[in-house]
């Protein structure tokens, strides 16, 4: 699928829930947020239908996100459904890894290829502050279990406020090197202000080469994270929603005033 700027759109990121078991300071307000009603959340069968349509249109890479995808009930069943769809070359998940020790083996057996793990510091106190209560030992156990079962290559996503040379970012880099895991530094973004940058060690934020669409937990196809456009798969049908999103995909991101990271997925 080529958009109006001759970019090949072959990547679909799917938010399966707006819920999370952490409250990271840069992602979610301290007082919490109003969650989507259960009936608005796409069923696994609806998600699978969208993915099958997307694959028929040229998508070959699918990533599951949230919120935190592992808090979605029966998430392994969704991976089984998607893993059975021919044409997906890369089926991955972005997770905070708090529950990954429990799920890594069954996710691998269900068809998940690999995981990206959010990790912003190796200092337990800093981690607890950033996540408002998280235990970094749970994350480390999840990472080691993912390595053991072969959910690889694993990538660590480290959000930075200023520079990747700061002590927290460097501690994550050193941890990654100790386990032969790639670390990527993501500059802290602001949707409404339009602040984003190319990921250090990755391709995110490079508008000229962007190859992705996003599916929100409540069924909206978004052509760009930094854009308010969205196309409802329930109202339009998956094929029409995807086609309109590709046609409407902007040359570059600008601002998003209608969504947040916790309900779109990063």
Secondary structure, DSSP 8 states (H G I E B T S, - for coil): -B-TTS-B--EEEEE--S--S---TTTS-TT------GGGS--HHHHHHHHHHHHHTT--EEEEESS-GGGSTTHHHHHHHHHTSTT-SEEEEEE--TTHHHHHHHHHHHT--EEEEE---S-HHHHHHHHTS--HHHHHHHHHHHHHHT--S-EEEEEESS-TTSHHHHHHHHHHHHTT-EEEEEE--BTTTTB----BTS-TT-GGG--EEEE-TTSEEES-TTS---EEHHHH-HHHHHHHHHHH--SS----SS--HHHH--
